[in-house]
């Protein structure tokens, strides 16, 4: 995020420290390019642990360190997009992304992606990441609405979003096919953060 009032707000809003129930220190922050290997390791582990992501583990293995560095740089170069990491005692255990729509008529919309390592579920990390994202949108000059699709089988995530007053707008039947051939509905959700 580049300087000015908005850049200072970004640092204040999105750099938070907490303590987890297990006593570990949790830091929510924007990654540096030097965090690329840790982010890549987290991503690869996530794709092994859960079927709730769009990427399969085989697809994730195609990414290398250079690709992850470029990914982080892309967020640093585009202040209308947000990428945050959650670190527990210096280890990246979760990520969040918000990407502003590309079309002018939808520039008020941002697409959410969020993931936390299985070992760290039920510790409030997703809630803290989502809180940081909402605060960021509250201060953003153009984005007003967060939207996403979530697997209907991801009940924990859906409950988290409902706790934040996200609204379910409908479902896409068989919106995703798992690697084992099974079909899963996608739940379409959004929340208008400001008017």
C-alpha positions in Angstrom: 0.0 0.0 0.0 1.6 3.2 -1.0 1.9 6.3 1.3 -0.7 9.0 2.1 -3.6 8.7 4.6 -4.8 5.5 3.1 -1.4 3.8 3.3 -1.1 4.8 7.0 -4.6 3.5 7.7 -3.7 0.2 6.0 -0.8 -0.3 8.3 -2.8 0.5 11.4 -5.9 -1.5 10.4 -4.1 -4.6 9.0 -1.2 -5.1 11.4 -2.7 -6.7 14.5 -1.3 -8.8 17.4 -3.3 -11.3 19.4 -2.8 -14.4 21.6 -4.3 -17.7 20.7 -6.0 -20.1 23.1 -2.8 -22.2 23.0 -0.7 -19.2 24.2 1.0 -18.6 20.9 1.3 -15.0 19.6 -0.7 -14.4 16.5 0.2 -11.6 14.1 -2.0 -10.5 11.2 -0.1 -8.5 8.6 0.7 -7.9 4.9 3.5 -10.2 3.8 6.8 -9.0 2.4 8.5 -10.7 -0.6 10.8 -12.3 1.9 7.8 -14.2 3.3 7.3 -16.0 -0.1 8.7 -19.4 1.0 6.6 -19.4 4.2 3.5 -18.4 2.2 4.2 -21.1 -0.4 4.7 -23.8 2.3 1.4 -22.8 3.9 -0.4 -23.0 0.6 1.0 -26.4 -0.2 0.1 -27.7 3.2 -3.5 -26.3 2.9 -4.1 -28.1 -0.4 -3.0 -31.3 1.3 -5.2 -30.9 4.3 -8.6 -29.8 2.9 -10.8 -30.1 -0.1 -12.4 -26.7 0.7 -10.0 -24.9 -1.6 -10.4 -24.5 -5.4 -6.8 -25.7 -6.0 -5.8 -29.3 -5.9 -2.5 -30.3 -4.3 -1.2 -31.2 -7.8 -2.1 -27.8 -9.1 -0.5 -26.1 -6.1 2.8 -28.0 -6.7 3.2 -26.1 -10.0 3.9 -22.9 -8.1 7.5 -22.2 -7.2 9.3 -19.6 -5.1 9.5 -17.1 -8.0 5.8 -17.4 -8.7 5.0 -16.8 -5.0 7.3 -13.8 -4.9 5.5 -12.4 -8.0 2.1 -13.1 -6.3 3.1 -11.1 -3.2 4.5 -8.3 -5.4 1.2 -8.1 -7.3 -0.6 -7.2 -4.1 2.0 -4.6 -3.1 1.7 -3.0 -6.6 -2.1 -2.8 -6.5 -3.4 -1.0 -3.4 -7.0 -1.9 -4.3 -6.3 -5.5 -3.5 -5.4 -6.9 -0.1 -3.3 -10.0 0.9 -2.8 -10.8 4.6 -1.0 -13.6 6.4 -1.7 -14.9 9.9 1.5 -15.9 11.7 1.5 -18.0 14.9 4.9 -17.7 16.6 6.5 -16.8 13.3 4.9 -19.5 11.2 2.4 -18.6 8.5 -0.8 -20.5 9.4 -3.4 -18.7 7.4 -4.0 -16.2 4.5 -6.7 -13.9 3.3 -7.1 -12.2 0.0 -9.5 -9.5 -1.3 -9.5 -8.7 -5.0 -11.3 -5.7 -6.4 -13.4 -6.5 -9.5 -11.7 -5.5 -12.7 -14.8 -4.0 -14.4 -15.6 -0.4 -13.7 -19.3 -1.2 -13.0 -18.2 -3.6 -10.3 -15.3 -1.7 -8.7 -17.3 -1.5 -5.5 -17.0 -5.3 -5.2 -14.1 -7.4 -3.7 -13.8 -11.1 -3.9 -12.7 -12.8 -0.7 -10.5 -15.9 -0.2 -9.5 -17.2 3.2 -7.8 -20.3 4.5 -6.3 -21.5 7.8 -4.2 -24.6 8.4 -6.2 -27.4 10.0 -4.1 -27.5 13.2 -5.2 -23.9 13.8 -8.9 -24.3 13.2 -11.3 -23.1 16.0 -8.7 -20.6 17.4 -10.3 -17.5 16.1 -7.8 -16.9 13.3 -10.4 -16.8 10.5 -12.4 -14.3 12.6 -9.4 -12.1 13.1 -8.4 -12.2 9.4 -12.0 -11.4 8.4 -12.1 -8.5 10.9 -9.0 -7.0 9.4 -10.4 -7.3 5.9 -13.7 -5.6 6.9 -11.8 -2.8 8.6 -9.8 -2.3 5.4 -12.9 -2.1 3.3 -14.5 0.4 5.7 -11.6 2.7 4.9 -11.2 1.9 1.2 -12.4 4.8 -1.0 -14.3 2.6 -3.5 -14.9 -0.9 -2.3 -18.2 -1.3 -0.4 -19.1 -5.0 -0.7 -17.3 -8.3 0.0 -18.5 -11.4 -1.9 -17.4 -15.0 -2.5 -18.5 -18.6 -3.0 -18.0 -21.2 -0.4 -18.5 -25.0 -0.5 -21.8 -26.0 1.0 -19.9 -28.7 3.0 -17.7 -26.1 4.7 -20.1 -25.6 7.6 -17.5 -23.9 9.9 -16.7 -21.2 7.3 -20.4 -20.6 6.5 -21.1 -20.2 10.3 -18.3 -17.7 10.6 -19.6 -15.7 7.7 -23.1 -15.7 9.1 -21.7 -14.5 12.5 -20.4 -11.5 10.5 -23.9 -11.0 8.9 -22.9 -12.2 5.5 -26.0 -13.1 3.5 -26.6 -16.3 1.5 -27.9 -15.3 -1.9 -28.3 -18.7 -3.4 -26.5 -21.9 -4.4 -24.9 -23.2 -7.5 -25.8 -26.9 -7.7 -22.8 -29.1 -8.4 -20.7 -26.0 -8.6 -17.5 -27.9 -7.8 -16.3 -31.4 -8.5 -13.8 -32.9 -6.1 -10.9 -35.0 -7.2 -12.7 -38.1 -6.1 -15.5 -37.3 -8.5 -18.1 -36.2 -5.9 -20.1 -33.0 -6.5 -20.5 -30.1 -4.1 -22.9 -27.2 -4.2 -21.4 -23.7 -3.9 -23.0 -21.1 -1.6 -23.0 -17.5 -2.9 -22.6 -15.0 -0.1 -21.9 -11.3 0.3 -22.1 -8.4 2.7 -22.3 -4.7 2.0 -19.8 -3.1 4.4 -20.7 0.5 3.9 -23.1 2.7 1.9 
